[in-house]
Amino acid sequence: MRVNEGVLRVAELFAGVGGFRLGLETMLDGTPRTTKRFHVVWSNQYEPSTRRQHASEIYTHRFGSAGHSNEDIFAIVSDDERFSALREARPDMLVAGFPCQDYSVARTLGQAAGLQGRKGVLWWAIHALLRKRVEDGAPISYLLLENVDRLLKSPAQCRGRDFAVILSSLYGLGYAVEWRVINAADYGFPQRRRRVFMVAYHASTEVGTHLRTALLGSEQASWVTKDGVLARGFPVQPPGTGCMKKLTLSADAIETQERFNMERSQNSPFASAGLMVGGSVWSMNCAAAQIDDYTPFTGHRHALTLGDVVGKTAGVPDEFFVSEGQVDKWRHYKGAKRIDRVSKNGHVFVYSEGAMAFPDPLDRPARTIITGEGGTAASRTKHVVATPEGRLRRLTPEELEELMGFPRGHTDVTGVPAARRAFLMGNALVVGLVRRIGNALCSAIDEHEGPAGMRGLPEVGDIDRLMRIRSASIECRMSSGLSLRPGASAPLPTDHDRTRLSFSNVYVRSTNQS
């Protein structure tokens, strides 16, 4: 399907069991969209730490194997032959939920302390993929990314640096970014789950151009609270005056890392919502709007609760019930504690934690579902609910699926145990949030680029079309895996390790051959 038919071609990285795909391709009732706006043309799911690839198996069982890859993403982006499949897919949009790990970067990635471990640098796989498409002359137009909300204030020793590095690296590739921390329960979903969502627009898109124009008119707060894609999808309360924070980032991720938050403040400069354009960053804390009818979000007028989900379940297997002999153990884990502990350097301290509701209340949204939700062992973080007869039990995989917005039975595939199904739900995202963001993005595209999709982008074969990238002058230091290196289709001057790109006057000729 072509972009000029109004359909965005999507690449789904770290696909898990397909949460992004379900959100973009289905309606509230789980059926395919009557008017198709998104089409996943390429997906990748690979778990290096396990022999059995359960998530990938479930993904292909539900969506088929066409366009799906079960290979290490680093092997794909570093090998032109492997990467050719993604080039042929010609994605207009990339979606990914990537791990929150150490985003430190150095001139040679292999020498960066703290980057050991295969998941520690998955952001740079995304970056490498985006860079290759920029070099191909066919930059991916839109990005939708998801992560835990602590990304905005990590690492502990330099609050906010990780997020600054991510924004800086996207700036260097020509993207503007908006972000927002969204709690699913604030919009009627049956789980309290706070995640940061990022929507990015390449400079070659009409939406990106409109964003830059709007910000020149000092409309930053309006974009964050009303006009942006995330604000359209999830309304917020009117902000107070003087609440906008401002800072400036370099397009060089290494320079940003070295200079960011040099005073080592204990507070991150990034608030819960914001945007970055041309290295300028504005952010502010936003509170969800008061909503009387949640039907547009969940299909239900009232806010959903844990009880709404577990009340649908009948015939719970015995393995999910807590035996009478285990109740005291569960109560201990859920109770308040003060424990004397000694750190590795000999420092004595008191570890304390408050009491948790036991069993979990059914008249409120569930707590955040995490990967340790499965298994029979007593745990502080697992949910336990009481049946009408007073028996205690854990949540079933089907209930966890519904709490995440998946159809019941989505992960019920031969050979996948219940504990693993629970783990996969803990790693997933709330499908309904993606659906809302997708709808809002379509609205923005239709408003700024017309219902045909992305009329401002070159068509295949239109080799003479020029993309003008508007932004401030930036300086990109060339480095392995981090550079915005000019390709044959983008003949910019180079000077070995250092290249000055003046995007205010640079034209990139797009062959759009891939």
N, C-alpha and C positions, 0 to 999 in steps of 0.2 A: 504494500500500500504506500502511496506517495504522500509526501508532506502536503502537497497542494490539494490533496483530497481532504485535508483537515485532520489527518491522523499523524500523531507523533510516534516515530519509531524509537523504541525504548531498549536500552541495554541495562540489565539488572545484575549488579555485582553483589557478591556475598549474599546470594539470593535466599539462603535458608530454605524454607518450605514454601516460599512464594508470597509473602505478605504484601510486598510492593505490587506484585502482579495482580493479585486479587483486588487490591484497592483501586488500581488504575483501570482494570478491565471489567469490573463488575459494578452493579448498582447496589443499593441498600439491601435488597432482598437476596443478594448473592448471585443473581442471574446476570448474564452478559449485558453490557450496555446496549441499549437500543440504537444509539448513535455512537459508533465507535470513535473514540478520540485518541486512544493509546493502543499500541500494539507492541508487545515485547518480542523483539526479533533476535535477541541474543541474551543469554544468561550464563552466569558462572557461579558454581557453588563447590567449594573444596575445603575439607577439614583436614589439615596436615597431621593432626595428632591422633587420628583414629583410622583403623584399617577399614572398618565398615562405614561407608558413606551414606548414613541414614537420610540426612537432609536431602542430598541429591537424588536418592532413590524415591523419596516422597515427591519431590518436585517433578521428576519425569513421569511418575505414576499419575500425577494430577494434570500435568500440562503437556506431556509428550516430550520426546528427546530432541525434536527439531530445534536447532539453534542453541542447544544447551551444552555447556562445557563443564567437565568435572576434573579440571586440571588446576595446578597451582597458578594463580593469576600472575605471579612474577615470571613464570616460565612463558606465559602467553605474551606479556608486554615486552619481553626481552628477545623474542624470536619472531622475525618477520613472517615466517611461514605460518606459525600458529596464529599470529595477529591478523592474518589475512581474512579469517572468518569474520572478525569483528569489522574490518574495513568493508567487506562485502555486505554486511548487515546495514551499514550506513545509519547508525543511530543519531537521532536528533536530540535525545534526552538520555541521561544516565541517572540511575537511582542506586543507592547503596546505603546500607546500615553497617558502618565499619566499627571495629573495636576501639574503645578508648584506652589507649596504651601510651607509651612514651613516643612523642613525636619529634624528639631531638633529631637534628640533622647536622651533617658535617660535609666537608668538601667531598670526601669519599664515604659513602654510607656505611661501608663495612667497618670504618674506624670510629663510628659514633658510639660513645659509651651509652649504655642503656637501651640500645637497639637490638640486643640479642633476643632471640625468640621470634618465631615466625609471625606472630600476630602483631609484634611491636611496630612494624613499619608498613602495614597494609595501606595506610593513607598514601604512601609514596607509590604504591601500585596504581591507585586511582590517578594520582598526579601524572605518572608516566603515561598512562593510557590517554589522558586528556592532552598531554603535550604532543604525543604522536599524532593525534587527530588535528591539532593546530598545525603541526608541520606538514600534514597531508593537504592542508588548505581547506579542510572540512571540519572546523571546530564543532564540538558537540554544543548545541545551542542552550540547553537547559539542564540543570542538575537539581536533584532532590536527594538530600543526604540526611541521615538520622544518627543520633548518638545519645549517650547518657548526658544528663544536664551538667554533670561535674566537669565536662569538657571545658566549660567556660571559665573554670577556676583552677585547672590543673596546669602544672604540677604544684605540689604543696610548697616547694621551695621557691617558686617564682610564679605566683598566681596569674593565670591568664595567658601564659606564654604559649602553651600548646595551641590554643585557639588562634592566637595571633599568627603563629607559623602557618596554620591552615589558611587563614584569610590572606596572608601575604603571598603564599604560593598560588592561590587562585587569582589574585590581583596580577601576578606576573604572567598569567596565561590569558588575561583579558576578560576576566569575569567580574561582575558586580554580584554581591551576595546580600541576602537578607536572612535573618535567623530569628527564631522564637522558641522559648521553652514553653511547651504545652503539656498541661496535665489533662489526660484523657477524661478524668472524672468531672472536670469543670464544664465539659460539653456533653454530659449525660451518659458517658460510657461507664460500664460497670467495674472499672478498675482505676485506682489511683496510680497513675504511671506518668512520671515527668520525664520527658525527652526533649532534646533540642533538635529542631528541624531547620535545615538550611535549604534555601532555594537560590540558585545562582543563574544568572543570565549572561551569555557571552555578549561582548560588545557589538557583534555583528547582527544581533537581533533587534527588532523594533522595540520590544519591551525594555531591553537594556538601554537603548537610546533614550526612550521616554524617561526611564529612571534617572539617567544623568541630567536630562533637561529639567526634570522636576526638582532635583537637588540643587541645581544652580539657582533656582528660585526660592531657596530656603524652605523647602517642603519636606524636610527630613521627618519631622514628627508625624506629619500627615501620612507619609508612606508607611511608617511603622504601625500606626494605629488605625488606618482606614483604607488607604489606596493600595498597599502592597498585597501580594498573593496570600501571605499568611494571615494578614488582618482581614482580608475578604473571607477566608475560610473559617477563621476563629475570631469573632469580634471581641474587642476589649473595651474596658471602661475608659472614658476620656482622661487623658493624662493631666497632671498638674503642670504648672508653669515652672520653667527653669529646671526641668528634670533630665534634660538631655546631656549625656556625656559625650565628649569628643576627643579623639586621638588620631594620630597619623601613623601609617605603617609603610615600610619600604616594600617594593616589589621583590626584593631579595630576601628569601626566607632565612638565609644564614645571618644576614645583617639584622633582621628583625629579632632572631633568637638571641643574638649577642647584645643588643641594645634594649630589649624590651624589659620594662619594669626593673630597671637597674637598681632602684632603691629597695627592691625585694619587699614591696608592700604586701601585707597579709590580705589585702582585698583586691580582687580582680577588677580591672577597669571595664570589663564587659558585663552589661546588665542583661536582663532576661530576654530582651528583644533589641534588634538593631539592624544596621545595614552598613555595608562597606562598598564604596565606589571610588575608584581611582586612588586607593590608598587612604582616603578619608573615611573614618569610622565614626558613626553616631550610634549611641545605644541608650536605652531607657528601660526601667522596670514597668511592666504592664500587668494589669490584673484582668482576668477574664470578665467579660460582660455578664450582667445578670440576665439569665435566659428563662423565659416562662414556658416555652414549648421547644423540646429537644428533637422534634420529629425530623427536621432537616439533617440532623447529625446522626441519629440512631434509628429513626423510624418509629420512635415511641415518644409520646408527649412528655412523660415524666422521666426524671433521671433514673437510670437503671442501677440496680443494686446487686450485691452478691446473691441475695435471696431470689431475685428474678431468674438468675442463672441456675442455681442448684435446685430450685423448685420444679424445673422441667425434667429432672433426672429421676428415672425409675429403675428398679432392679440393680442397685449398686452391688458389685461383687464383694464378697467377704474380705478380700485382701485389703480393701480401702478402709475398713473399720478399725478403730483403735481398741485393743483388748483392755479389759478392766485392769489387768496387771501393768499396763503401760501408761495409764492415765497420769499417775503421779510423776512419772518421768517427763511426760509432755508438759505438765503443769510447772515443773521445775525449770525447764528450758524457757517457758513463756514468762516466768516470774522475774521480779526485780532482783538484782545481784550487786554485790560489792565484793570484789576479789582482789587480794594483794598479789601483785605480779612484779617480776624483775625483768628489766630490759636486757638486751645483749651486752650493753656497756655497764651493767650492774646497777642501773638506776631503779629504785623501788617506787612503784606507783600503785594506785588503786584503780582497777578497772571496774566501771559501773555501767549498768544498763537498767532502764526502766521496765516496768511490767507491760506486757502485751495482753490484749483481750483474749480470753480463752474460755469458750470457743470464739471464733471470729463472728462478729455481729452480721446478721443477714439483712439488716435495714440500711446498710451503708455499702458503698463500692468496695470491692476487694482491695487488699493491699497490693503492692507491686508484685507481679509474678516473676520469680527469679528461676535460674537454671536448676537450683536444688529442690524444686518443688516435689519431685518424684521420690519414690522409695519409701519403705515402711519405717525406717529409723526415726525416732523422735527428733524434732528440730524446732528451733525458735522461729525460723522464717517460713516454714510450711503452713499452709492454711489448714485449720481444723474446724469443721462445722458440726452443729448438733442437728440430728434428725427430729421430726415431730415427736418421736418416741423417746427422745433423750439420749440416743446413742451418738457417739462421736466418730467422725470419719474424716479422711483426707478427701481432697478434690480428685475427681476422675479426669483422665486426659480430655474427654469430651467437654467437661466444664471449663478446663483451662483453655481449650480451643475457643470456646464461645467468649470467654473473658478477654481474649485477644482479638476477637472479631472474625475468627475463622469459622467455616462451617463445622458443625460437629462431625467427627470422624475424618477430618481432613488428613490427619497423620496416621490413621488406622490402616497401615500397610503391612502386609505379611513380613514377619521377621523383625519388626520394630517394637521393642518392649515398651511397656507403659512408662517406665522411668525415663526412657530416652525420649518418648513423646513429650513428657513434661519438661525435660531439658530443652527441647527444641522450642517449646512455647515460651520458656523463659528467655530465650535468645531472640524471639520474634518481636514484631512491632504491632501496634493496634491498627488493624486494617482500615477501620473507619476514618482514622486521621489522614491516612494516605488518600483515601477517596475524596475527602473534603479538599485537600491541597490540590489534587488533580483537577477537580471541578473549578477551583479558584484560578489555577493556572490557565485553563482553557478560557475562562472568562477574560483574563488579562490579555491573552493572545488575540482573542476575537476583537477586543476593544482597540488594541493598538496595532494589530496587523491584519485584521479582517478575518472573517469566518473561514477563509481558505486555508488558514493555518499559519504559515510563516512567509508571507509574501515578500518580506524584506530580505530573505536569504536567496542565494543563487540557486537556480535550477540546475539539474544535471546537464552538462554540455554547454552551459553558459560560461565559457572560459574567459570571456572578456569583462564579466561583472567584477566590480571592485568593491571591497569591503573597507570602509573607513572606520578605524578604531579610534574613538575619541576618549581621551583621558589625559591626566597630567603626565609630564615627562617622568619616566621611571628609569631606574638603572638595574639591570639584571646581571648578577655575577654568574658566569657560566660554571657549571659544576656537574659532575656525573649524577644523572638522575634528577637534577633539579632545574636545568637550564631551559629557558624558552629559546631553543636554538632555531635559527632561521632554517627553513628547509628550501628545497628547490622552488616550491610554490610561493615562498615568502622571502624574497631575496633581500634580507636586511644585512647591514654591515656586521662583520665579526672582528673580534680582536682577541683571539684565544680565550683567556679566562674572563674577560671583561667586555661587555657589549652595552652600549648606551642606546636605548630604544626611545625615541621621542614619539609617543603614540599620538600626540596632538597633530602631527603632520605625516604620519606613516600610513601608507596605503599598502594593503596586502592583497596581491592578486590571487583570486581563488579559482583554481581549475575545477574544484569540486568533482574530481574524477573518481573518488572512492566513496 
